[in-house]
Amino acid sequence: MGNLQPVIFQSISAMLKTLGLPKPMHPLVALVNYKDIKVDTTQLGLGYVLNFYKVSFKEHFAGQIRYGQGHYDFEEGGLSFTAPNQLIAAAAEEKDYSGYTLLFHPDFIRNYPLGKQIAKYGFFSYSVAEALYLSDKEKKIIFSVFDNIAMELDTSTDHFSQDVLISQIEVLLNYSNRFYSRQFITRKIVHNDLIAEMEAYLTEIFTNEKSLLEGLPAVQEIADHLKVSPRYLNDMLRSLTGQTTQQHIHNKLIENAKDILSTSNLTIAEIAYNLGFEHPQSFNRLFKTRVKVSPLEFRQSFS
């Protein structure tokens, strides 16, 4: 029977030991080939938490992978990204994967520009269900980067070793950024369905006074409803519509406010409260910023 609590790995060495692998050549960075893992990862029970970054390329998936609210077959393999302190589910079929996992500790990049810039790579906050799926050409590029990292780790350490390894990690992350941008476009049909569902959910909220009594909908609430991570939803929307999730929420709110202003006799304060605002001034400020006139001026234009 698996553990009742997630396993927490404070070091790369501890994780490799659990997987039945030798100690890493460098305590703060390691590249693991899945074929070398002889331990059944289902023993990790509820999953595991790492104190370091993990970038995994997996191919030969067993069956289908859940992607958002649908299931899709991805035979060409994909990348997943995990930041420190994220829970990783131990999938029963994981033993059927092949590929690589790159592990690197925050301390390894701390004194380099990457240490400050790594937060810009939003895919580290995506869930594994929002992995990056690669074409054959993209897979060859990613494999070549992994090969370069493996070669450098096999080379005797010198004053340039860390610089070279970190530059290769940056190359890997920059290619991933490019390929995610492509994925938002090539999976446009899937994402358009997601946008339509988001719009329907926002419409339901803004036409339900009971829902709005709890305040304006938060980005996290929308993402939870769509079963995607907030960062992925935001990146997807920016790629396809040029707007963030928060901007979409505000758009829906403003359109609803315009309808109420032009068809009802409610006061501006009553409209603000009905739309989930705690303070009418906040509603006035947002409306004027987006529409360029105040709510009262907008209403008067219909007189």
C-alpha atoms as one frame of an Amber mdcrd trajectory, in Angstrom:
protein
   0.000   0.000   0.000   1.291   3.507  -0.862   2.168   6.191   1.660  -0.694
   8.163   3.206   1.288  11.397   2.880   3.247  12.803  -0.080   6.967  12.067
  -0.008   9.049  15.239   0.362  12.476  15.278  -1.290  14.768  17.972   0.079
  17.673  17.040  -2.205  18.267  15.591  -5.645  20.481  12.910  -4.084  17.609
  11.725  -1.866  15.271  11.432  -4.834  17.771   9.489  -6.934  18.399   7.122
  -4.033  14.664   6.434  -3.743  14.542   5.726  -7.485  17.384   3.230  -7.131
  19.843   5.424  -9.020  23.441   6.374  -8.180  24.295   9.718  -6.623  24.320
  12.658  -9.046  27.672  13.855 -10.352  26.700  17.316  -9.121  24.554  17.618
  -5.962  22.501  20.488  -7.402  21.786  19.210 -10.933  21.085  15.814 -12.502
  19.722  14.313 -15.698  17.814  11.046 -15.288  16.996   8.609 -18.076  13.663
   6.930 -17.343  14.945   3.606 -18.631  17.438   3.537 -15.735  14.677   3.685
 -13.109  13.996   0.197 -11.805  11.789   1.178  -8.878   7.980   1.155  -9.200
   7.061   4.833  -8.708   3.558   3.907  -7.543   5.181   3.260  -4.149   5.186
   7.036  -3.717   1.535   6.818  -2.731  -0.215  10.191  -2.847   2.692  11.669
  -4.795   5.761  13.675  -3.949   7.006  17.208  -3.405  10.404  18.375  -4.638
  12.586  21.136  -3.221  13.978  21.758  -6.710  12.933  22.252 -10.345  11.942
  19.322 -12.542  11.669  19.299 -16.344  10.506  15.971 -17.760  10.253  14.742
 -21.311   8.047  11.665 -21.581   7.189   9.587 -24.601   5.305   6.338 -25.191
   2.426   7.374 -22.941   0.199   4.547 -21.739  -3.238   5.388 -23.152  -4.678
   8.886 -23.146  -3.708  12.003 -21.244  -6.224  14.357 -19.705  -5.860  17.834
 -21.176  -8.153  20.444 -19.634 -11.572  18.787 -19.702 -10.835  16.414 -22.585
  -8.704  13.371 -23.243  -6.235  13.256 -26.103  -3.709  10.851 -27.532  -0.196
  12.276 -27.707   2.141   9.777 -29.297   4.963  12.210 -29.971   5.845  12.889
 -26.352   5.642  15.959 -24.163   7.379  18.136 -21.609   6.108  18.904 -18.134
   7.529  21.465 -15.726   7.442  21.557 -11.940   8.692  24.283  -9.616   9.841
  23.642  -6.033   7.139  22.739  -3.496   4.527  21.622  -6.034   2.750  18.333
  -5.445   3.394  15.796  -8.225   0.894  12.954  -8.507   2.421   9.499  -8.820
   0.595   8.069 -11.834   0.136   4.311 -11.978   1.132   4.232 -15.666   4.311
   6.265 -15.155   6.442   3.144 -15.280   5.548   2.861 -18.974   7.142   6.189
 -19.871  10.518   6.642 -21.461  12.467   9.855 -21.730  14.448  12.187 -19.501
  14.020  14.212 -16.338  16.236  17.213 -15.643  16.491  18.191 -11.985  18.143
  21.394 -10.789  18.131  23.098  -7.405  17.313  26.823  -7.000  20.768  27.276
  -5.437  22.358  26.132  -8.713  20.986  29.183 -10.560  20.691  31.610  -7.645
  23.700  33.806  -8.481  22.917  33.900 -12.201  20.383  36.062 -14.093  18.280
  32.913 -14.584  17.766  32.753 -10.825  15.849  36.048 -10.947  14.234  35.492
 -14.339  12.945  31.932 -13.975   9.584  33.218 -12.698   8.900  34.580 -16.190
   8.606  31.009 -17.481   4.932  30.621 -16.617   4.797  26.942 -17.537   6.433
  26.048 -14.208   3.063  26.845 -12.622   1.038  24.785 -15.108  -0.364  21.450
 -14.047   0.932  18.292 -15.697  -2.388  18.072 -17.578  -1.275  21.236 -19.382
   1.997  19.758 -20.567   3.821  20.844 -23.711   3.290  18.326 -26.494   6.006
  18.248 -29.137   6.145  17.559 -32.855   8.869  15.254 -34.175  10.987  18.251
 -35.165  10.560  19.896 -31.769  11.348  16.621 -30.028  14.697  16.400 -31.874
  15.572  19.925 -30.744  14.734  19.187 -27.113  16.621  15.877 -27.229  19.695
  17.672 -28.564  19.601  20.035 -25.568  19.268  17.104 -23.163  22.205  15.428
 -24.942  24.317  18.567 -24.470  23.451  18.645 -20.766  24.292  14.943 -20.417
  27.619  15.471 -22.195  28.511  18.401 -19.945  27.634  16.431 -16.813  29.953
  13.666 -18.035  32.787  16.159 -18.539  35.306  16.854 -15.798  34.258  19.880
 -13.774  36.102  23.148 -14.410  35.490  26.870 -13.938  33.103  26.944 -16.901
  30.966  23.907 -16.047  28.201  25.739 -14.192  28.078  28.523 -16.810  27.679
  25.999 -19.627  25.024  23.965 -17.810  22.962  27.029 -16.922  23.165  28.313
 -20.498  21.840  24.934 -21.703  18.988  25.086 -19.177  18.125  28.550 -20.502
  18.137  27.218 -24.075  15.760  24.454 -22.993  13.396  26.936 -21.316  13.479
  29.386 -24.227  12.640  26.656 -26.733   9.823  25.575 -24.425   8.472  29.132
 -24.427   8.464  29.111 -28.227   6.790  25.713 -28.440   4.088  26.622 -25.896
   3.237  29.654 -28.018   2.861  27.326 -31.005   0.713  24.938 -28.962  -1.785
  27.656 -28.043  -2.304  28.182 -31.784  -2.327  24.554 -32.978  -4.780  23.579
 -30.224  -6.930  26.610 -30.992 -10.123  24.556 -31.381  -9.674  23.087 -27.902
  -8.880  26.494 -26.461 -11.791  28.201 -28.233 -14.078  25.708 -26.511 -12.407
  26.675 -23.235 -12.952  30.385 -23.935 -16.618  29.750 -24.802 -17.095  27.854
 -21.547 -15.425  30.672 -19.614 -17.704  33.238 -21.250 -20.777  31.145 -20.406
 -19.636  30.817 -16.793 -19.050  34.580 -16.508 -22.471  35.265 -18.009 -24.054
  32.962 -15.438 -22.243  34.730 -12.610 -23.067  38.264 -13.743 -26.751  37.455
 -14.224 -27.041  35.824 -10.810 -27.286  38.370  -7.992 -26.798  35.641  -5.410
 -23.409  34.727  -6.917 -22.305  38.363  -7.012 -23.149  38.852  -3.323 -19.865
  37.041  -2.691 -17.983  39.660  -4.727 -16.478  39.735  -8.191 -15.290  36.379
  -9.566 -11.569  35.780  -9.054  -9.173  34.419 -11.665  -8.594  31.364  -9.454
 -12.343  30.658  -9.375 -12.574  30.789 -13.186  -9.513  28.549 -13.589 -10.883
  26.041 -11.071 -14.183  25.884 -12.963 -12.336  25.247 -16.245  -9.987  22.731
 -14.577  -6.810  24.482 -15.693  -4.189  26.424 -13.754  -4.590  30.226 -13.511
  -1.232  30.818 -15.208  -2.038  28.534 -18.137  -5.454  30.151 -18.613  -3.868
  33.590 -18.554  -1.124  32.669 -21.049  -3.599  30.944 -23.358  -5.954  33.942
 -23.365  -3.120  36.410 -23.968  -1.886  34.315 -26.875  -5.289  33.972 -28.552
  -7.103  37.165 -27.556  -4.389  39.574 -26.416  -6.100  39.947 -23.040  -5.585
  38.483 -19.586  -8.172  36.534 -17.599  -8.749  39.594 -15.410  -9.382  41.722
 -18.492 -11.954  39.173 -19.734 -13.713  39.331 -16.375 -13.760  43.126 -16.547
 -15.038  43.053 -20.156 -17.977  40.867 -19.156 -18.655  43.083 -16.144 -18.603
  46.285 -18.218 -20.927  44.845 -20.876 -23.360  43.764 -18.179 -23.098  47.185
 -16.518 -23.889  48.896 -19.830 -27.043  46.782 -20.217 -28.234  47.646 -16.711
 -27.403  51.354 -17.073 -29.334  51.615 -20.330 -32.419  49.594 -19.321 -33.011
  50.154 -15.582 -33.651  52.953 -13.102 -31.273  51.571 -10.473 -28.877  54.082
  -8.963 -25.178  53.854  -9.810 -24.485  52.639  -6.274 -27.157  49.927  -6.533
 -25.703  48.755  -9.842 -22.229  48.671  -8.329 -23.403  46.543  -5.388 -25.407
  44.252  -7.685 -22.301  43.672  -9.795 -20.298  42.532  -6.779 -18.471  45.753
  -5.890 -17.989  46.535  -2.235 -17.525  50.247  -2.951 -19.348  52.188  -5.720
 -16.219  54.310  -6.249 -14.342  51.213  -7.448 -17.057  50.517 -10.013 -17.038
  54.145 -11.184 -13.262  54.127 -11.560 -13.144  50.852 -13.515 -16.052  51.851
 -15.776 -14.515  55.226 -16.639 -11.115  53.632 -17.282 -12.598  51.134 -19.723
 -15.389  53.172 -21.356 -13.789  56.663 -21.092 -16.971  58.112 -19.571 -18.506
  57.706 -16.130 -21.488  55.363 -15.581 -23.747  58.405 -15.133 -22.501  60.002
 -18.369 -23.026  56.717 -20.198 -26.628  56.516 -18.901 -27.316  60.137 -19.864
 -26.236  59.403 -23.435 -29.410  57.303 -23.765 -31.711  60.101 -22.555
